[in-house]
Amino acid sequence: MSKIDDLVSKIMSQMGSDSTTNVDTASTTQVSQNSNEKITAKDYPLYSKHPELIHSPSGKKLDDINVNNLLNDNIKSNDLRITPETLRLQGEVAVDAGRDSIQQNFQRAAELTVIPDERLLEMYNALRPYRSTKQELLDIASELRDKYNAKICAGWFEEAAEFYETRKKLKGDN
C-alpha cells in the first residue's frame, strides 16, 4: 500500500507545483458564488482552479475521491464518472479558447451521460453500416429526443438515416 500512497503523493505534489494550476482567488470566489458566471480559458484546468464545481453523479466532491476512500470502499464506479455539468463547463472553456468544435463534442457527450451504458452500446452498434433500417435509426432518434432529451444526438441519428439511405448502407442494402 505504501507504494500506492507514495505514487499518489508524488502525483498530487506535481499537480500542486505545476505553474498552470495556480489559482486566481478572485475569479474562484466570483465563479463559485455566482453559478451563472461564465467559465473562461483562464479557469482551466477546472479540477484545480474550481474544484468546488466538480462532483460525481452521486454528489461526491472531488476531494472525496481519494485512495483512502477507495480502499475503504467508499468510492463506487458511479463516483468516477463525469457529469453533464462538468462537460458543459469544459465546453465553456473550449469556446473561450476558440475551440468551438470541441465544445460541440462536450455538448454531445453531456447528452450521452444519462443513457445507460448497455443501451448506448446498442445505439452505437445500430449506427454501423448495414445494421439498421432507416426506421430503426429514426426510432432511436425519437428515443434520444423524447426519453433522454438528447436533441443533438437525435439529430445525428436522423442525419445518419438519410445518409445511409442515399449511400445504400441500410440493413438489406448489402
Buried (B, 14 or more C-beta within 10 A) or exposed (E): EEEEEEEBEEEEEEEEEEEEBEEEEEBBEEBEEEEEEEBBEEBBBBEBBBBBBBBBBEEBEBEBBBBEBBEEEEBEEEBEEBBBBBBBBBBBBBBBBEBEEBBBBBBBBBBBBBBEEEEBEEBEEBBEBEBBBBEBBBBBBEBBBEEBEBEBBBBBBBEBBEEBBEEEBBBEEE
